[in-house]
Each structure stands twice: as C-alpha cells, then as structure tokens.
Amino acid sequence: MANTLFHAERRIAQRARSLNSSAIREILKLTERPEMISFAGGIPSPASFPLAALRDASARATHASSADAFQYSATEGYAPLREWIAREHSSRQHPVAPSNVLITSGSQQAFDLIGKVLVDPQSAVLVERPSYPGALQSLSLYEPEFVSVQTDEHGMVSKALEYVEPERAALLYLQPNFQNPTGARLPIQRRRKIAEIAQRTRLIVVEDDPYAALAFDGGQSLPTIHSMAPDNVIYLGSFSKVLAPGLRVGYMIVPGALQKKFVQVKQAADLHSSTLSQRIVYESVRGGLLATHVPRLASFYREQCAAMLSALDAHMPEGVHWNVPEGGMFIWLALPPDIDSAALLEDALALNVAFVPGAPFFARDPLHHFLRLSFATVSPQQIDCGIERLAALINAYSRAFTPVFDLDLDR
C-alpha cells in the first residue's frame, strides 16, 4: 500500500505539488465544535438568508420552466439573468452588453478562468498587500510571480502602481470595496488613477467586488473601476453575499476582446454553471428583492460590526490597533510586532476562540503580527465573550508571560 501511494504521488503534476490548502478552510475544520466562538469564517450569517423568498423563487424556477431547469444550458449562462446583470451595471456613458456577461460557479471559478486565460509561468501578477487568499491560491496554480503593491488604511496606493511596471504585468487584482481582510474602501480618486494607468499601460485590472452592497451607511456606492475603463477591467460579482453562497452563482463582466476565450475555457472546465441555481437567482432578483433585502442586510452587519468594535474598545490592551470598516464583514487587527498570530491562534483555540492569522493574506514576505476577525456569524454576546478571551491572551503574550487558561469558559 505504501509503495502504491509513493508511486501515485510521483505522478502529481508539478503545478499541483506546490499548491497548499486554504488556511482559512483548514481553520474552519477546527471550529465545528458548538462551544467554539469563531471569528474565522468569512461567510455570510445564515440569519441573513432570505429563505422565504428563495423558497418561492425555487418553486417558480421549477414550475415555470418544467424540465428546462434541470437540463444542460449555454456556457455563457442563463440569458435572462445575464440581461439583468448587464442592466444593473450599465450607465449612459458605459452600457454593458449581455454578451459581455459570463456566469460562473461563484467568484472562485472566475479566478481559475482568469489564470488559464491570462497567466503564464513567471507572469507578473500585481496584488494588494495584504490580499484575498482565495484568489492567491487559485492564481498560484498558474505559477505567476506575485508583485505586492503598497497599501494603506484606504486600500491600494494608486501612485505605487507607477513603480511596479504595470505595462509588463499580466494583470492587477484588487478588491475596492470593504476589502478582505482589511475592510478598506478605495477612494474615488484612487479608482480614477488606477483606471487611467490601466488605459495608458494596457493593464488588465481584475476588480473583485463581492462586498459592494454591504455598505453600512446605505448611501450611494462609489463608481466601479470597470465603469471608468471597461475595455481594461474584468469585473467580478457574486450573489453569495446578498442571497446565499450555496447557490454558487457568480459572474464576470469581460471586455469584448476576451469574451470568446473565457467562454472556451469555461466550456472546458464545466460546460456551464448550475442551470437550476441560475434560474433561482433570476427568479429572486427580477421582482426587486434586492432593493428591500440589501438594506436589511447592511443594517444587520452594521450592528454586528458595532458590537465587535465596542468589545475591542472595552477589552483590548494598549499596543493593539484595528480598522473601523464602513462595510463588509471584517476587522483587521494589528498586534504588537513581536506577537506571532499563528502561535496566538493555537492558544486561542484552547480557549474556544478562533480567528485567521495574517500570514496567508500576503502573497510574499508575510507579516505575522496581523489577524483577521469576522463579525458576520457570531451573536453580540458571543462577540463580547470571545474578544474578552482573546484580549486577555494578547495581554499575556505582550507581557511575555506563559499564557494561562483560567478564564471562565461558561460566560
């Protein structure tokens, strides 16, 4: 048996040998105990799912379409849903054609398709520092050279793009709205500068935008980079955060020059995304559900975030810093530089508290004294309890004491 496994491992392709498991997914396996207070998962709260509307939409999708909802369908996606997406993203200055919309199996599949179409071994891929590890993991299969671009509390520093030779890069990947993990929202001046650089240098920008609807102020959203430079931007959207992630329906808006090639690689990958899921999504959104559901969703996450910020203010020791997000699901915590968040996690798990260490969010040269907290799925009472335990542990670390586990775990 051992010899058989050894020989099988030798057959693994080179591109797969260097692929690592998602650090976040591995941590989530450890958080399934009911007593665990988990700030680790970047997943929507089940309490936010519009279950009644989804049930009604499912009934309409299956009844009205009969067998069609369970049949093979076009690679590009369900035409009425693509038309709806095109209308949502169109403006008078920059109309979006349904032919530029490609339905994907969540945004995660889009990263894989982008790697196949645009990334060769040693291609320069520009990313934020820190960046979303799901994108880094998927793109790494295509053996790029990741180049980190300077960021600050407002997101990517657009002027820094001038110093990383954007004209030589295969693409630039970024999340402009409530970025995972930092929660940063890119100001409009920086969006315009990135669009200008993309047009001038012919850089392809991958604008990943799953959190745009989760703005706490409920105000007017900022213009997308895609709306400023549609011929240079691949826009990624998703219904996972505003409806339900289990549907696995995302989409790409692709410049016309690239559209055919993306359809071809998706054909090779899976023929098409789930016909039934696409029809359920369409039946959900076509009647205007999002107009009422999204404000409730944003209000829910605003209250969750406020609970975590209040707990951080109440419990965290001096020397710990964090952002105050304007939307999304995450708070990015900076520890004193001598504390390794991966080591901290091991002791936190013993206290039934989980988070994601910062290192996996860096494409290269990781910083180890950061961690990501998600406030999406935990009650305000659990948030306060978990943050209190975590703060006590950080305080013990910062004083160079051996951590002790005498906290009241029944709180």
TORKOL-4160 file (C-alpha; in steps of 0.2 Angstrom, whole numbers, padded with zeros to 4 digits, m for minus):
411
<pt num="1" X="0000" Y="0000" Z="0000"/>
<pt num="2" X="0014" Y="0012" Z="0005"/>
<pt num="3" X="0023" Y="0009" Z="m0012"/>
<pt num="4" X="0007" Y="0012" Z="m0022"/>
<pt num="5" X="0004" Y="0029" Z="m0013"/>
<pt num="6" X="0023" Y="0033" Z="m0016"/>
<pt num="7" X="0021" Y="0030" Z="m0035"/>
<pt num="8" X="0005" Y="0039" Z="m0036"/>
<pt num="9" X="0012" Y="0054" Z="m0028"/>
<pt num="10" X="0026" Y="0054" Z="m0041"/>
<pt num="11" X="0013" Y="0056" Z="m0055"/>
<pt num="12" X="0006" Y="0073" Z="m0047"/>
<pt num="13" X="0009" Y="0087" Z="m0060"/>
<pt num="14" X="0022" Y="0100" Z="m0055"/>
<pt num="15" X="0009" Y="0114" Z="m0054"/>
<pt num="16" X="m0001" Y="0104" Z="m0041"/>
<pt num="17" X="0014" Y="0100" Z="m0030"/>
<pt num="18" X="0016" Y="0117" Z="m0024"/>
<pt num="19" X="m0002" Y="0120" Z="m0021"/>
<pt num="20" X="m0007" Y="0122" Z="m0002"/>
<pt num="21" X="m0024" Y="0120" Z="0006"/>
<pt num="22" X="m0033" Y="0136" Z="0010"/>
<pt num="23" X="m0028" Y="0141" Z="0028"/>
<pt num="24" X="m0045" Y="0148" Z="0031"/>
<pt num="25" X="m0053" Y="0132" Z="0026"/>
<pt num="26" X="m0041" Y="0122" Z="0037"/>
<pt num="27" X="m0045" Y="0133" Z="0052"/>
<pt num="28" X="m0064" Y="0131" Z="0049"/>
<pt num="29" X="m0062" Y="0112" Z="0051"/>
<pt num="30" X="m0057" Y="0116" Z="0069"/>
<pt num="31" X="m0071" Y="0127" Z="0073"/>
<pt num="32" X="m0086" Y="0115" Z="0071"/>
<pt num="33" X="m0087" Y="0112" Z="0090"/>
<pt num="34" X="m0103" Y="0120" Z="0097"/>
<pt num="35" X="m0093" Y="0129" Z="0111"/>
<pt num="36" X="m0081" Y="0137" Z="0099"/>
<pt num="37" X="m0083" Y="0156" Z="0096"/>
<pt num="38" X="m0077" Y="0158" Z="0078"/>
<pt num="39" X="m0072" Y="0174" Z="0071"/>
<pt num="40" X="m0063" Y="0164" Z="0057"/>
<pt num="41" X="m0075" Y="0161" Z="0043"/>
<pt num="42" X="m0078" Y="0175" Z="0030"/>
<pt num="43" X="m0095" Y="0168" Z="0027"/>
<pt num="44" X="m0112" Y="0176" Z="0027"/>
<pt num="45" X="m0123" Y="0174" Z="0043"/>
<pt num="46" X="m0137" Y="0161" Z="0040"/>
<pt num="47" X="m0148" Y="0173" Z="0048"/>
<pt num="48" X="m0146" Y="0185" Z="0033"/>
<pt num="49" X="m0153" Y="0172" Z="0020"/>
<pt num="50" X="m0170" Y="0177" Z="0013"/>
<pt num="51" X="m0176" Y="0160" Z="0015"/>
<pt num="52" X="m0195" Y="0163" Z="0011"/>
<pt num="53" X="m0190" Y="0172" Z="m0005"/>
<pt num="54" X="m0178" Y="0159" Z="m0010"/>
<pt num="55" X="m0191" Y="0145" Z="m0007"/>
<pt num="56" X="m0204" Y="0155" Z="m0018"/>
<pt num="57" X="m0191" Y="0158" Z="m0031"/>
<pt num="58" X="m0186" Y="0140" Z="m0032"/>
<pt num="59" X="m0204" Y="0135" Z="m0034"/>
<pt num="60" X="m0206" Y="0147" Z="m0049"/>
<pt num="61" X="m0190" Y="0142" Z="m0057"/>
<pt num="62" X="m0195" Y="0123" Z="m0057"/>
<pt num="63" X="m0214" Y="0126" Z="m0060"/>
<pt num="64" X="m0212" Y="0138" Z="m0074"/>
<pt num="65" X="m0198" Y="0130" Z="m0083"/>
<pt num="66" X="m0203" Y="0112" Z="m0080"/>
<pt num="67" X="m0188" Y="0101" Z="m0086"/>
<pt num="68" X="m0178" Y="0116" Z="m0093"/>
<pt num="69" X="m0172" Y="0120" Z="m0076"/>
<pt num="70" X="m0164" Y="0103" Z="m0074"/>
<pt num="71" X="m0156" Y="0102" Z="m0092"/>
<pt num="72" X="m0140" Y="0107" Z="m0099"/>
<pt num="73" X="m0139" Y="0125" Z="m0104"/>
<pt num="74" X="m0127" Y="0138" Z="m0113"/>
<pt num="75" X="m0110" Y="0140" Z="m0106"/>
<pt num="76" X="m0112" Y="0159" Z="m0105"/>
<pt num="77" X="m0126" Y="0157" Z="m0093"/>
<pt num="78" X="m0145" Y="0159" Z="m0092"/>
<pt num="79" X="m0149" Y="0173" Z="m0104"/>
<pt num="80" X="m0162" Y="0182" Z="m0093"/>
<pt num="81" X="m0150" Y="0183" Z="m0078"/>
<pt num="82" X="m0136" Y="0189" Z="m0089"/>
<pt num="83" X="m0148" Y="0203" Z="m0096"/>
<pt num="84" X="m0152" Y="0208" Z="m0078"/>
<pt num="85" X="m0134" Y="0209" Z="m0073"/>
<pt num="86" X="m0130" Y="0219" Z="m0089"/>
<pt num="87" X="m0144" Y="0232" Z="m0085"/>
<pt num="88" X="m0138" Y="0233" Z="m0067"/>
<pt num="89" X="m0120" Y="0238" Z="m0072"/>
<pt num="90" X="m0125" Y="0249" Z="m0087"/>
<pt num="91" X="m0124" Y="0268" Z="m0087"/>
<pt num="92" X="m0127" Y="0280" Z="m0100"/>
<pt num="93" X="m0109" Y="0283" Z="m0103"/>
<pt num="94" X="m0104" Y="0264" Z="m0102"/>
<pt num="95" X="m0118" Y="0252" Z="m0107"/>
<pt num="96" X="m0114" Y="0234" Z="m0103"/>
<pt num="97" X="m0120" Y="0221" Z="m0116"/>
<pt num="98" X="m0127" Y="0204" Z="m0110"/>
<pt num="99" X="m0114" Y="0196" Z="m0122"/>
<pt num="100" X="m0100" Y="0203" Z="m0110"/>
<pt num="101" X="m0108" Y="0194" Z="m0095"/>
<pt num="102" X="m0102" Y="0176" Z="m0091"/>
<pt num="103" X="m0110" Y="0166" Z="m0077"/>
<pt num="104" X="m0098" Y="0157" Z="m0066"/>
<pt num="105" X="m0099" Y="0144" Z="m0051"/>
<pt num="106" X="m0095" Y="0158" Z="m0038"/>
<pt num="107" X="m0081" Y="0171" Z="m0040"/>
<pt num="108" X="m0069" Y="0157" Z="m0035"/>
<pt num="109" X="m0071" Y="0149" Z="m0053"/>
<pt num="110" X="m0068" Y="0166" Z="m0061"/>
<pt num="111" X="m0050" Y="0166" Z="m0053"/>
<pt num="112" X="m0047" Y="0149" Z="m0061"/>
<pt num="113" X="m0053" Y="0155" Z="m0078"/>
<pt num="114" X="m0043" Y="0171" Z="m0077"/>
<pt num="115" X="m0027" Y="0161" Z="m0073"/>
<pt num="116" X="m0030" Y="0150" Z="m0088"/>
<pt num="117" X="m0033" Y="0164" Z="m0100"/>
<pt num="118" X="m0021" Y="0177" Z="m0094"/>
<pt num="119" X="m0007" Y="0170" Z="m0083"/>
<pt num="120" X="0009" Y="0161" Z="m0089"/>
<pt num="121" X="0023" Y="0154" Z="m0078"/>
<pt num="122" X="0033" Y="0169" Z="m0071"/>
<pt num="123" X="0020" Y="0182" Z="m0077"/>
<pt num="124" X="0019" Y="0197" Z="m0065"/>
<pt num="125" X="0003" Y="0197" Z="m0056"/>
<pt num="126" X="0000" Y="0213" Z="m0046"/>
<pt num="127" X="m0009" Y="0211" Z="m0029"/>
<pt num="128" X="m0014" Y="0221" Z="m0014"/>
<pt num="129" X="m0003" Y="0219" Z="0002"/>
<pt num="130" X="m0012" Y="0210" Z="0010"/>
<pt num="131" X="m0024" Y="0202" Z="m0002"/>
<pt num="132" X="m0038" Y="0189" Z="m0003"/>
<pt num="133" X="m0030" Y="0172" Z="m0001"/>
<pt num="134" X="m0043" Y="0163" Z="m0011"/>
<pt num="135" X="m0038" Y="0172" Z="m0026"/>
<pt num="136" X="m0019" Y="0170" Z="m0022"/>
<pt num="137" X="m0022" Y="0151" Z="m0020"/>
<pt num="138" X="m0031" Y="0149" Z="m0037"/>
<pt num="139" X="m0019" Y="0160" Z="m0047"/>
<pt num="140" X="m0004" Y="0152" Z="m0039"/>
<pt num="141" X="m0008" Y="0136" Z="m0049"/>
<pt num="142" X="m0003" Y="0145" Z="m0065"/>
<pt num="143" X="0014" Y="0149" Z="m0057"/>
<pt num="144" X="0015" Y="0168" Z="m0058"/>
<pt num="145" X="0027" Y="0180" Z="m0049"/>
<pt num="146" X="0016" Y="0189" Z="m0037"/>
<pt num="147" X="0021" Y="0208" Z="m0035"/>
<pt num="148" X="0014" Y="0216" Z="m0020"/>
<pt num="149" X="0008" Y="0234" Z="m0022"/>
<pt num="150" X="0009" Y="0246" Z="m0007"/>
<pt num="151" X="m0007" Y="0248" Z="0003"/>
<pt num="152" X="m0013" Y="0259" Z="0017"/>
<pt num="153" X="m0029" Y="0261" Z="0028"/>
<pt num="154" X="m0038" Y="0266" Z="0012"/>
<pt num="155" X="m0033" Y="0252" Z="0001"/>
<pt num="156" X="m0021" Y="0251" Z="m0014"/>
<pt num="157" X="m0010" Y="0266" Z="m0016"/>
<pt num="158" X="m0013" Y="0270" Z="m0034"/>
<pt num="159" X="0003" Y="0280" Z="m0036"/>
<pt num="160" X="0013" Y="0265" Z="m0031"/>
<pt num="161" X="0007" Y="0256" Z="m0047"/>
<pt num="162" X="0019" Y="0268" Z="m0057"/>
<pt num="163" X="0034" Y="0259" Z="m0048"/>
<pt num="164" X="0030" Y="0241" Z="m0052"/>
<pt num="165" X="0030" Y="0242" Z="m0071"/>
<pt num="166" X="0011" Y="0239" Z="m0074"/>
<pt num="167" X="0014" Y="0238" Z="m0093"/>
<pt num="168" X="0024" Y="0222" Z="m0090"/>
<pt num="169" X="0011" Y="0214" Z="m0079"/>
<pt num="170" X="m0002" Y="0201" Z="m0084"/>
<pt num="171" X="m0015" Y="0208" Z="m0073"/>
<pt num="172" X="m0019" Y="0218" Z="m0057"/>
<pt num="173" X="m0030" Y="0210" Z="m0044"/>
<pt num="174" X="m0039" Y="0220" Z="m0031"/>
<pt num="175" X="m0055" Y="0222" Z="m0020"/>
<pt num="176" X="m0060" Y="0240" Z="m0020"/>
<pt num="177" X="m0075" Y="0239" Z="m0008"/>
<pt num="178" X="m0073" Y="0233" Z="0010"/>
<pt num="179" X="m0058" Y="0223" Z="0006"/>
<pt num="180" X="m0055" Y="0205" Z="0013"/>
<pt num="181" X="m0046" Y="0206" Z="0025"/>
<pt num="182" X="m0043" Y="0224" Z="0029"/>
<pt num="183" X="m0061" Y="0231" Z="0026"/>
<pt num="184" X="m0053" Y="0246" Z="0016"/>
<pt num="185" X="m0064" Y="0255" Z="0004"/>
<pt num="186" X="m0054" Y="0263" Z="m0011"/>
<pt num="187" X="m0057" Y="0281" Z="m0013"/>
<pt num="188" X="m0064" Y="0288" Z="m0029"/>
<pt num="189" X="m0048" Y="0297" Z="m0033"/>
<pt num="190" X="m0038" Y="0281" Z="m0032"/>
<pt num="191" X="m0051" Y="0272" Z="m0043"/>
<pt num="192" X="m0049" Y="0285" Z="m0056"/>
<pt num="193" X="m0030" Y="0284" Z="m0055"/>
<pt num="194" X="m0030" Y="0265" Z="m0057"/>
<pt num="195" X="m0042" Y="0267" Z="m0072"/>
<pt num="196" X="m0030" Y="0280" Z="m0080"/>
<pt num="197" X="m0015" Y="0269" Z="m0078"/>
<pt num="198" X="m0024" Y="0254" Z="m0084"/>
<pt num="199" X="m0029" Y="0263" Z="m0100"/>
<pt num="200" X="m0012" Y="0271" Z="m0103"/>
<pt num="201" X="m0002" Y="0255" Z="m0100"/>
<pt num="202" X="m0015" Y="0242" Z="m0107"/>
<pt num="203" X="m0015" Y="0234" Z="m0090"/>
<pt num="204" X="m0029" Y="0221" Z="m0086"/>
<pt num="205" X="m0037" Y="0225" Z="m0070"/>
<pt num="206" X="m0047" Y="0211" Z="m0061"/>
<pt num="207" X="m0060" Y="0221" Z="m0050"/>
<pt num="208" X="m0067" Y="0208" Z="m0037"/>
<pt num="209" X="m0082" Y="0216" Z="m0029"/>
<pt num="210" X="m0092" Y="0204" Z="m0018"/>
<pt num="211" X="m0095" Y="0216" Z="m0004"/>
<pt num="212" X="m0101" Y="0232" Z="m0013"/>
<pt num="213" X="m0119" Y="0230" Z="m0007"/>
<pt num="214" X="m0114" Y="0229" Z="0012"/>
<pt num="215" X="m0111" Y="0247" Z="0014"/>
<pt num="216" X="m0116" Y="0252" Z="0032"/>
<pt num="217" X="m0121" Y="0270" Z="0028"/>
<pt num="218" X="m0133" Y="0264" Z="0014"/>
<pt num="219" X="m0128" Y="0278" Z="0004"/>
<pt num="220" X="m0123" Y="0280" Z="m0014"/>
<pt num="221" X="m0110" Y="0267" Z="m0019"/>
<pt num="222" X="m0094" Y="0273" Z="m0027"/>
<pt num="223" X="m0091" Y="0271" Z="m0046"/>
<pt num="224" X="m0083" Y="0255" Z="m0051"/>
<pt num="225" X="m0066" Y="0255" Z="m0059"/>
<pt num="226" X="m0075" Y="0245" Z="m0073"/>
<pt num="227" X="m0086" Y="0259" Z="m0076"/>
<pt num="228" X="m0071" Y="0271" Z="m0079"/>
<pt num="229" X="m0061" Y="0259" Z="m0090"/>
<pt num="230" X="m0072" Y="0245" Z="m0097"/>
<pt num="231" X="m0060" Y="0239" Z="m0110"/>
<pt num="232" X="m0047" Y="0236" Z="m0097"/>
<pt num="233" X="m0056" Y="0229" Z="m0082"/>
<pt num="234" X="m0063" Y="0211" Z="m0079"/>
<pt num="235" X="m0077" Y="0214" Z="m0066"/>
<pt num="236" X="m0081" Y="0200" Z="m0054"/>
<pt num="237" X="m0098" Y="0200" Z="m0045"/>
<pt num="238" X="m0107" Y="0187" Z="m0034"/>
<pt num="239" X="m0124" Y="0183" Z="m0027"/>
<pt num="240" X="m0116" Y="0173" Z="m0012"/>
<pt num="241" X="m0116" Y="0188" Z="0000"/>
<pt num="242" X="m0133" Y="0196" Z="m0005"/>
<pt num="243" X="m0143" Y="0179" Z="m0007"/>
<pt num="244" X="m0134" Y="0163" Z="m0002"/>
<pt num="245" X="m0117" Y="0156" Z="m0005"/>
<pt num="246" X="m0124" Y="0138" Z="m0008"/>
<pt num="247" X="m0131" Y="0143" Z="m0024"/>
<pt num="248" X="m0113" Y="0145" Z="m0031"/>
<pt num="249" X="m0118" Y="0159" Z="m0043"/>
<pt num="250" X="m0106" Y="0172" Z="m0048"/>
<pt num="251" X="m0102" Y="0182" Z="m0064"/>
<pt num="252" X="m0089" Y="0190" Z="m0074"/>
<pt num="253" X="m0091" Y="0206" Z="m0085"/>
<pt num="254" X="m0077" Y="0203" Z="m0098"/>
<pt num="255" X="m0071" Y="0215" Z="m0111"/>
<pt num="256" X="m0077" Y="0210" Z="m0129"/>
<pt num="257" X="m0059" Y="0206" Z="m0135"/>
<pt num="258" X="m0058" Y="0192" Z="m0121"/>
<pt num="259" X="m0075" Y="0186" Z="m0120"/>
<pt num="260" X="m0074" Y="0172" Z="m0133"/>
<pt num="261" X="m0058" Y="0165" Z="m0125"/>
<pt num="262" X="m0066" Y="0165" Z="m0107"/>
<pt num="263" X="m0081" Y="0155" Z="m0114"/>
<pt num="264" X="m0070" Y="0142" Z="m0122"/>
<pt num="265" X="m0060" Y="0139" Z="m0105"/>
<pt num="266" X="m0076" Y="0138" Z="m0096"/>
<pt num="267" X="m0083" Y="0125" Z="m0108"/>
<pt num="268" X="m0068" Y="0115" Z="m0105"/>
<pt num="269" X="m0070" Y="0117" Z="m0086"/>
<pt num="270" X="m0088" Y="0113" Z="m0083"/>
<pt num="271" X="m0098" Y="0116" Z="m0098"/>
<pt num="272" X="m0109" Y="0128" Z="m0088"/>
<pt num="273" X="m0114" Y="0133" Z="m0071"/>
<pt num="274" X="m0129" Y="0125" Z="m0062"/>
<pt num="275" X="m0145" Y="0129" Z="m0073"/>
<pt num="276" X="m0156" Y="0127" Z="m0058"/>
<pt num="277" X="m0146" Y="0139" Z="m0047"/>
<pt num="278" X="m0146" Y="0152" Z="m0060"/>
<pt num="279" X="m0164" Y="0151" Z="m0063"/>
<pt num="280" X="m0167" Y="0153" Z="m0044"/>
<pt num="281" X="m0156" Y="0168" Z="m0043"/>
<pt num="282" X="m0165" Y="0176" Z="m0058"/>
<pt num="283" X="m0182" Y="0172" Z="m0050"/>
<pt num="284" X="m0176" Y="0180" Z="m0034"/>
<pt num="285" X="m0169" Y="0196" Z="m0041"/>
<pt num="286" X="m0181" Y="0200" Z="m0056"/>
<pt num="287" X="m0195" Y="0206" Z="m0045"/>
<pt num="288" X="m0184" Y="0218" Z="m0035"/>
<pt num="289" X="m0180" Y="0208" Z="m0019"/>
<pt num="290" X="m0163" Y="0216" Z="m0018"/>
<pt num="291" X="m0170" Y="0233" Z="m0016"/>
<pt num="292" X="m0178" Y="0228" Z="0001"/>
<pt num="293" X="m0166" Y="0214" Z="0006"/>
<pt num="294" X="m0149" Y="0223" Z="0004"/>
<pt num="295" X="m0153" Y="0237" Z="0016"/>
<pt num="296" X="m0159" Y="0225" Z="0029"/>
<pt num="297" X="m0143" Y="0215" Z="0026"/>
<pt num="298" X="m0132" Y="0230" Z="0028"/>
<pt num="299" X="m0141" Y="0235" Z="0044"/>
<pt num="300" X="m0138" Y="0218" Z="0051"/>
<pt num="301" X="m0119" Y="0218" Z="0048"/>
<pt num="302" X="m0118" Y="0236" Z="0054"/>
<pt num="303" X="m0125" Y="0231" Z="0071"/>
<pt num="304" X="m0113" Y="0216" Z="0071"/>
<pt num="305" X="m0098" Y="0227" Z="0067"/>
<pt num="306" X="m0103" Y="0239" Z="0081"/>
<pt num="307" X="m0104" Y="0225" Z="0093"/>
<pt num="308" X="m0086" Y="0220" Z="0089"/>
<pt num="309" X="m0079" Y="0237" Z="0089"/>
<pt num="310" X="m0087" Y="0240" Z="0106"/>
<pt num="311" X="m0079" Y="0224" Z="0113"/>
<pt num="312" X="m0062" Y="0229" Z="0106"/>
<pt num="313" X="m0063" Y="0246" Z="0114"/>
<pt num="314" X="m0068" Y="0238" Z="0130"/>
<pt num="315" X="m0056" Y="0224" Z="0131"/>
<pt num="316" X="m0040" Y="0226" Z="0120"/>
<pt num="317" X="m0024" Y="0231" Z="0129"/>
<pt num="318" X="m0013" Y="0245" Z="0123"/>
<pt num="319" X="m0002" Y="0242" Z="0108"/>
<pt num="320" X="m0016" Y="0233" Z="0098"/>
<pt num="321" X="m0024" Y="0243" Z="0083"/>
<pt num="322" X="m0038" Y="0240" Z="0071"/>
<pt num="323" X="m0048" Y="0247" Z="0057"/>
<pt num="324" X="m0066" Y="0254" Z="0058"/>
<pt num="325" X="m0074" Y="0247" Z="0042"/>
<pt num="326" X="m0088" Y="0256" Z="0033"/>
<pt num="327" X="m0095" Y="0240" Z="0027"/>
<pt num="328" X="m0092" Y="0222" Z="0023"/>
<pt num="329" X="m0088" Y="0208" Z="0036"/>
<pt num="330" X="m0070" Y="0210" Z="0043"/>
<pt num="331" X="m0059" Y="0219" Z="0055"/>
<pt num="332" X="m0040" Y="0219" Z="0053"/>
<pt num="333" X="m0031" Y="0218" Z="0069"/>
<pt num="334" X="m0013" Y="0223" Z="0071"/>
<pt num="335" X="m0004" Y="0216" Z="0086"/>
<pt num="336" X="0012" Y="0221" Z="0094"/>
<pt num="337" X="0026" Y="0216" Z="0081"/>
<pt num="338" X="0034" Y="0203" Z="0092"/>
<pt num="339" X="0017" Y="0193" Z="0093"/>
<pt num="340" X="0015" Y="0179" Z="0080"/>
<pt num="341" X="m0003" Y="0177" Z="0077"/>
<pt num="342" X="m0001" Y="0159" Z="0071"/>
<pt num="343" X="0006" Y="0155" Z="0088"/>
<pt num="344" X="m0008" Y="0165" Z="0096"/>
<pt num="345" X="m0021" Y="0155" Z="0087"/>
<pt num="346" X="m0015" Y="0139" Z="0095"/>
<pt num="347" X="m0018" Y="0145" Z="0112"/>
<pt num="348" X="m0034" Y="0154" Z="0107"/>
<pt num="349" X="m0041" Y="0138" Z="0101"/>
<pt num="350" X="m0039" Y="0131" Z="0118"/>
<pt num="351" X="m0050" Y="0145" Z="0124"/>
<pt num="352" X="m0063" Y="0141" Z="0111"/>
<pt num="353" X="m0059" Y="0156" Z="0101"/>
<pt num="354" X="m0054" Y="0156" Z="0083"/>
<pt num="355" X="m0048" Y="0169" Z="0070"/>
<pt num="356" X="m0037" Y="0169" Z="0055"/>
<pt num="357" X="m0019" Y="0173" Z="0056"/>
<pt num="358" X="m0012" Y="0187" Z="0045"/>
<pt num="359" X="0002" Y="0177" Z="0036"/>
<pt num="360" X="m0009" Y="0169" Z="0022"/>
<pt num="361" X="m0016" Y="0185" Z="0016"/>
<pt num="362" X="0002" Y="0190" Z="0010"/>
<pt num="363" X="0007" Y="0185" Z="m0007"/>
<pt num="364" X="0025" Y="0186" Z="m0002"/>
<pt num="365" X="0036" Y="0192" Z="0013"/>
<pt num="366" X="0021" Y="0189" Z="0026"/>
<pt num="367" X="0019" Y="0200" Z="0041"/>
<pt num="368" X="0015" Y="0188" Z="0056"/>
<pt num="369" X="0008" Y="0201" Z="0069"/>
<pt num="370" X="m0009" Y="0203" Z="0060"/>
<pt num="371" X="m0025" Y="0194" Z="0061"/>
<pt num="372" X="m0042" Y="0194" Z="0053"/>
<pt num="373" X="m0059" Y="0194" Z="0063"/>
<pt num="374" X="m0076" Y="0192" Z="0055"/>
<pt num="375" X="m0091" Y="0198" Z="0064"/>
<pt num="376" X="m0103" Y="0190" Z="0052"/>
<pt num="377" X="m0109" Y="0174" Z="0061"/>
<pt num="378" X="m0107" Y="0177" Z="0080"/>
<pt num="379" X="m0120" Y="0184" Z="0091"/>
<pt num="380" X="m0116" Y="0201" Z="0100"/>
<pt num="381" X="m0115" Y="0191" Z="0117"/>
<pt num="382" X="m0103" Y="0179" Z="0109"/>
<pt num="383" X="m0093" Y="0193" Z="0101"/>
<pt num="384" X="m0090" Y="0201" Z="0118"/>
<pt num="385" X="m0085" Y="0185" Z="0127"/>
<pt num="386" X="m0074" Y="0180" Z="0113"/>
<pt num="387" X="m0065" Y="0196" Z="0111"/>
<pt num="388" X="m0063" Y="0197" Z="0130"/>
<pt num="389" X="m0054" Y="0180" Z="0130"/>
<pt num="390" X="m0043" Y="0185" Z="0115"/>
<pt num="391" X="m0038" Y="0201" Z="0123"/>
<pt num="392" X="m0033" Y="0193" Z="0139"/>
<pt num="393" X="m0022" Y="0181" Z="0129"/>
<pt num="394" X="m0014" Y="0195" Z="0119"/>
<pt num="395" X="m0011" Y="0204" Z="0136"/>
<pt num="396" X="m0002" Y="0189" Z="0142"/>
<pt num="397" X="0008" Y="0187" Z="0127"/>
<pt num="398" X="0013" Y="0206" Z="0127"/>
<pt num="399" X="0019" Y="0204" Z="0145"/>
<pt num="400" X="0030" Y="0189" Z="0139"/>
<pt num="401" X="0020" Y="0178" Z="0152"/>
<pt num="402" X="0016" Y="0160" Z="0148"/>
<pt num="403" X="m0002" Y="0161" Z="0143"/>
<pt num="404" X="m0014" Y="0154" Z="0156"/>
<pt num="405" X="m0031" Y="0147" Z="0153"/>
<pt num="406" X="m0041" Y="0151" Z="0169"/>
<pt num="407" X="m0054" Y="0161" Z="0161"/>
<pt num="408" X="m0072" Y="0157" Z="0164"/>
<pt num="409" X="m0077" Y="0147" Z="0148"/>
<pt num="410" X="m0095" Y="0147" Z="0154"/>
<pt num="411" X="m0098" Y="0165" Z="0150"/>
